Amino acid sequence: MERIAIGFLGCGNIGSAVYRLLEERGSEIEINEGVAFEVKKILVRDVRRSRGLNVPEGVFTDDPQEVVNDPDISIILEFMGGEQPAADYVIRALRGGKTVVTANKMALSLHWKEMLSAARSGGAGLYFEASVCGAVPVIRAMSSSLQANRISSVMGIINGTTNYILSRMSREGAPYDAVLADAQRLGLAEPDPTADVEGYDAAYKLSILAMLAFHRYVSVGSIYREGITEVTPLDVQCGQELGLTLKLLAVAKESDGKIQLRVHPTFVPDDHPLASVSDAFNAVYIDGHACGETMFYGRGAGPMPTASALVSDLICAGKAKRHELPAVEDEDCPLAKDWSCEYFVRMRAVDEPGVLALIAGEFARYGISISSMIQKGERDESGYVQLIFLTHKAREHAVRQALKGMDSATIAGVSMIRVEGR
Ligand SMILES: NC(=O)c1ccc[n+]([C@@H]2O[C@H](COP(=O)([O-])OP(=O)(O)OC[C@H]3O[C@@H](n4cnc5c(N)ncnc54)[C@H](OP(=O)(O)O)[C@@H]3O)[C@@H](O)[C@H]2O)c1
């Protein structure tokens, strides 16, 4: 069988795993799928570095032209990471008619329109299953299995690092900093964890999911984003006492023709399927008018799970007679500026007669209805008590205004966490 010449951009954690998986499964793929591949060139920074791979002499290069411009190479797999020069190489390859398979959500999200336009003009394919949730086949499901649906919401746990941190905080009552340090020691968080813990990584992935769900362009900058760095063990524990589990949730929801896009810490009821997604696992929960509620679950990162998605895309690209590009218009998604959900509000309040009435009055002034209120523990040495409120569905803007209007002489230490999934 004729082998399709392919090129790699990068050969770190993911690229090495792809190389190994192709070596291990190449013959079965040839028999089962009827396609065979030959890795012709691999771009790296340091060609002398030992990578423990069985790569023939002359395959590694530090010259991107040798991959991007090689006329024999028809499919390029990109796992260099970062925005540039990865995006530039991908766009050049696509324009030149080479199909690209990428794991790079950042470059894809930030350069979506240019990549799609380059693919159209080059008549090339663009495959990106591995860019969202590693091995979990949610991209293909959204583009090839759920097209009949009008999707009303997508909610995902799409960052393994933050899910690991929040799962351990929930299980052990441990503080954020201590669990983050542990995750870094175990290689589950980067030395600079900003992209994960501040929700940037989840926002890149959400932009891709939202475009597939709503068929319009979503810029990552239009997504409301809040990370997990301010989450306290007390919030996690209070939520648990109310039957709620804390997750960093990426939410894209349609209501009244507008789309809400947000990434933030979110409580979900303990009996919601997303509550049981723990540690480094990922899940995406999709509500379609015909399919109903559907959840995709699995390993969202790691070399082999990610390689599984990349090799699957490679096989699809190699077998395709015609490449289907995502059904997403260049026009911007109509964005909702405000949204409604339930809220968990915890605050320290001066333990004096009338204070509760003032707080309740401020909520009422903005039309916020309280579904439950508990006082946690006894009055502290400064004369404050911890109060926890759960609201019925309320507008985000109204909750913020109500909290802003409360007298700072009587309340302190406010945390506000959205509740989804009821
Ligand atoms: N790690 C995961 O679990 C995971 C999961 C899903 C998606 N991804 C995505 O996969 C991509 C790669 O991740 P990774 O963990 O494999 O990264 P990595 O280990 O840092 O590997 C990056 C590779 O790209 C090469 N490279 C980087 N910049 C280059 C440049 N300017 N010129 C030439 N070569 C360059 C590096 O060469 P040297 O080896 O010579 O330095 C290295 O081989 C990222 O987009 C990431 O978001 C990762």
PDBQT file of the ligand as one rigid body, heavy atoms in Angstrom, charges set to zero:
ROOT
HETATM    1  N1  LIG A 501       0.344  17.835  27.141  1.00  0.00    +0.000 N 
HETATM    2  C1  LIG A 501      -0.949  17.501  27.019  1.00  0.00    +0.000 C 
HETATM    3  O1  LIG A 501      -1.491  16.687  27.780  1.00  0.00    +0.000 OA
HETATM    4  C2  LIG A 501      -1.768  18.098  25.902  1.00  0.00    +0.000 A 
HETATM    5  C3  LIG A 501      -3.108  17.706  25.726  1.00  0.00    +0.000 A 
HETATM    6  C4  LIG A 501      -3.849  18.246  24.660  1.00  0.00    +0.000 A 
HETATM    7  C5  LIG A 501      -3.256  19.170  23.821  1.00  0.00    +0.000 A 
HETATM    8  N2  LIG A 501      -1.948  19.528  24.042  1.00  0.00    +0.000 N 
HETATM    9  C6  LIG A 501      -1.368  20.527  23.140  1.00  0.00    +0.000 C 
HETATM   10  O2  LIG A 501      -0.322  19.900  22.405  1.00  0.00    +0.000 OA
HETATM   11  C7  LIG A 501       0.680  20.851  22.080  1.00  0.00    +0.000 C 
HETATM   12  C8  LIG A 501       2.062  20.327  22.472  1.00  0.00    +0.000 C 
HETATM   13  O3  LIG A 501       2.123  20.011  23.833  1.00  0.00    +0.000 OA
HETATM   14  P1  LIG A 501       3.407  19.231  24.427  1.00  0.00    +0.000 P 
HETATM   15  O4  LIG A 501       3.067  18.971  25.856  1.00  0.00    +0.000 OA
HETATM   16  O5  LIG A 501       3.796  18.104  23.570  1.00  0.00    +0.000 OA
HETATM   17  O6  LIG A 501       4.534  20.389  24.319  1.00  0.00    +0.000 OA
HETATM   18  P2  LIG A 501       6.116  20.166  24.420  1.00  0.00    +0.000 P 
HETATM   19  O7  LIG A 501       6.460  18.921  25.138  1.00  0.00    +0.000 OA
HETATM   20  O8  LIG A 501       6.660  21.469  24.938  1.00  0.00    +0.000 OA
HETATM   21  O9  LIG A 501       6.592  19.979  22.891  1.00  0.00    +0.000 OA
HETATM   22  C9  LIG A 501       6.712  21.031  21.988  1.00  0.00    +0.000 C 
HETATM   23  C10 LIG A 501       7.523  20.549  20.805  1.00  0.00    +0.000 C 
HETATM   24  O10 LIG A 501       7.546  21.559  19.814  1.00  0.00    +0.000 OA
HETATM   25  C11 LIG A 501       8.889  21.903  19.474  1.00  0.00    +0.000 C 
HETATM   26  N3  LIG A 501       8.909  23.356  19.283  1.00  0.00    +0.000 N 
HETATM   27  C12 LIG A 501       8.356  24.302  20.041  1.00  0.00    +0.000 A 
HETATM   28  N4  LIG A 501       8.589  25.516  19.538  1.00  0.00    +0.000 NA
HETATM   29  C13 LIG A 501       9.322  25.336  18.425  1.00  0.00    +0.000 A 
HETATM   30  C14 LIG A 501       9.871  26.215  17.449  1.00  0.00    +0.000 A 
HETATM   31  N5  LIG A 501       9.726  27.528  17.537  1.00  0.00    +0.000 N 
HETATM   32  N6  LIG A 501      10.562  25.661  16.408  1.00  0.00    +0.000 NA
HETATM   33  C15 LIG A 501      10.722  24.333  16.316  1.00  0.00    +0.000 A 
HETATM   34  N7  LIG A 501      10.208  23.441  17.206  1.00  0.00    +0.000 NA
HETATM   35  C16 LIG A 501       9.524  23.947  18.244  1.00  0.00    +0.000 A 
HETATM   36  C17 LIG A 501       9.737  21.481  20.652  1.00  0.00    +0.000 C 
HETATM   37  O11 LIG A 501      11.073  21.193  20.207  1.00  0.00    +0.000 OA
HETATM   38  P3  LIG A 501      12.211  20.679  21.250  1.00  0.00    +0.000 P 
HETATM   39  O12 LIG A 501      11.734  19.328  21.694  1.00  0.00    +0.000 OA
HETATM   40  O13 LIG A 501      13.461  20.620  20.467  1.00  0.00    +0.000 OA
HETATM   41  O14 LIG A 501      12.213  21.684  22.348  1.00  0.00    +0.000 OA
HETATM   42  C18 LIG A 501       8.987  20.232  21.140  1.00  0.00    +0.000 C 
HETATM   43  O15 LIG A 501       9.407  19.113  20.435  1.00  0.00    +0.000 OA
HETATM   44  C19 LIG A 501       0.246  22.149  22.766  1.00  0.00    +0.000 C 
HETATM   45  O16 LIG A 501      -0.468  22.951  21.863  1.00  0.00    +0.000 OA
HETATM   46  C20 LIG A 501      -0.694  21.678  23.848  1.00  0.00    +0.000 C 
HETATM   47  O17 LIG A 501      -1.641  22.663  24.218  1.00  0.00    +0.000 OA
HETATM   48  C21 LIG A 501      -1.199  19.020  25.035  1.00  0.00    +0.000 A 
ENDROOT
TORSDOF 0
